[in-house]
Amino acid sequence: MYRLFKRFSDRNGFTLIEVMIAILILAIGMMAMALLQITAIRGGSFSNQITQASIFGQDKIEELKNKSYTDTDLSNGTHVDNSPPSANGVVFTRSWTVTESNPPSTTGTASSKMKTIDLRVSWTGPQGNSHNVQFSTIVYQ
């Protein structure tokens, strides 16, 4: 009997339990890598959305700055873009508020007016979260 036990105990190799534990550790590591990959993809998608919103906002700011000081898009109040742009299936809403005021060191004559334009680009992400990017500029008469 002793000789039979010694013959099996002298063998080198892995037991079934050791192999199962190694597979379990490998599976946990692979799941962690998959979660990191999902997070990286979502981060890249959000980065792309912010870039697109910034481009659309900058385009609208430049368009408004090139308009006449008396244009209706530059009248006091809040305005909304009639044709919102979209990219990659996401619709970006552009709205802006125009406030006319006197520059800080002027006498308030009509020739010294300025308008502050505060632009907001808003969108809803794939998970249903609302996001926005804001821009401001000043236009002189």
PyMOL commands that set and color helices and strands:
alter all, ss='L'
color gray80, all
select helices_A, chain A and resi 2-9+16-65+72-74+110-112
alter helices_A, ss='H'
color red, helices_A
select strands_A, chain A and resi 77-80+86-87+90-91+93-101+114-124+130-140
alter strands_A, ss='S'
color yellow, strands_A
deselect
rebuild
show_as cartoon
